[in-house]
Amino acid sequence: MSPCNADEALDCMSRGIAFFHEHDDFRAVFLAAYRVITEEMRAALRDPAFFCDPEWMDRVIGTFATLYFRSLRTFERGCDEEYAWKVAHGLAICKNSSVLQDVLLGVNAHIKYDLPHALELHLREQQGTDREFAVRRKDHERADLVLTRSISLLQRSIPRTYGGSLRVFDRSFLRLDTLIACFIGPYHRRQVWVDAVGLARAASDDELQRLIRKINDASGRTAGIIRRWFV
């Protein structure tokens, strides 16, 4: 599925969740969490004062979701490609992960690996000035606020639907927002922007491939930590 905007993305997500439920596929957990976040993003798009360019962000949301659906076929690509997604999807398919892991692994792979690529596509199409890039970065940072705001909704909706450990974990150890900040918090989200601009402005194919490997390695290392620590 290749949605073009937030509305199409939500429709595709609903169909994807129904498919996963029908096949008893644990990948439904992250997709359900992703749909909650995307619903909040669509609400933000409807506020004319929230994003500098809501139409641009709407297209980014569609591309971002398209990359998620592309990741479902990651095992058809090289074993060293999209490693964070291979960990996330592999554990969920084999039912060897907790609800908490499914959420964290999906968020890690989608934010740290997919998001730079989604932003790159829409920065490259523009090839704008530094000032125009600054406007896009501001919208990227506003989207981060929506992600942070969505966490409290995930803490309620995901355990209610799938059981699992989100609520228990939140009470007994660290808050989920603290944990997500640990893995994809402000520093990492700033790095996402740096990576996206690097991809968009790569001067050669060798430089582009080097950056892609760097992003793959960084997201893969985080996936390994989540796989070991949060069972």
RAWO-V937133 format. One record per backbone hydrogen bond with DSSP energy under -1.0 kcal/mol. CO is the residue of the C=O (numbers start at 0). NH is the residue of the N-H. If there is no record, write none. Layout:
BEGIN
CO|NH + CO|NH
END
This chain:
BEGIN
4|8 + 5|9 + 6|10 + 7|11 + 8|12 + 9|13 + 10|14 + 11|15 + 12|16 + 13|17 + 14|18 + 15|19 + 16|20 + 17|21 + 18|22 + 19|24 + 20|23 + 24|27 + 25|28 + 26|30 + 27|31 + 28|32 + 29|33 + 30|34 + 31|35 + 32|36 + 33|37 + 34|38 + 35|39 + 36|40 + 37|41 + 38|42 + 39|43 + 40|44 + 41|45 + 43|46 + 46|49 + 52|56 + 53|57 + 54|58 + 55|59 + 56|60 + 57|61 + 58|62 + 59|63 + 60|64 + 61|65 + 62|66 + 63|67 + 64|68 + 65|69 + 66|70 + 69|72 + 70|73 + 72|75 + 73|76 + 77|80 + 81|85 + 82|86 + 83|87 + 84|88 + 85|89 + 86|90 + 87|91 + 88|92 + 89|93 + 90|95 + 97|101 + 98|102 + 99|103 + 100|104 + 101|105 + 102|106 + 103|107 + 104|108 + 105|109 + 106|110 + 107|111 + 108|112 + 108|113 + 109|114 + 113|117 + 114|118 + 115|119 + 116|120 + 117|121 + 118|122 + 119|123 + 120|124 + 122|126 + 128|132 + 129|133 + 130|134 + 131|135 + 132|136 + 133|137 + 134|138 + 135|139 + 136|140 + 137|141 + 138|142 + 139|143 + 140|144 + 141|145 + 142|146 + 143|147 + 144|148 + 145|149 + 149|153 + 150|154 + 152|156 + 153|157 + 155|159 + 156|160 + 157|161 + 158|162 + 164|168 + 165|169 + 166|170 + 167|171 + 168|172 + 174|178 + 175|179 + 176|180 + 177|181 + 178|182 + 179|183 + 180|184 + 184|188 + 185|189 + 186|190 + 187|191 + 188|192 + 189|193 + 190|194 + 191|195 + 192|196 + 193|197 + 194|198 + 195|199 + 196|200 + 203|207 + 204|208 + 205|209 + 206|210 + 207|211 + 208|212 + 209|213 + 210|214 + 211|215 + 212|216 + 213|217 + 214|218 + 215|219 + 216|220 + 217|221 + 218|222 + 219|223 + 220|224 + 221|225 + 222|226 + 223|227 + 224|228 + 225|229
END
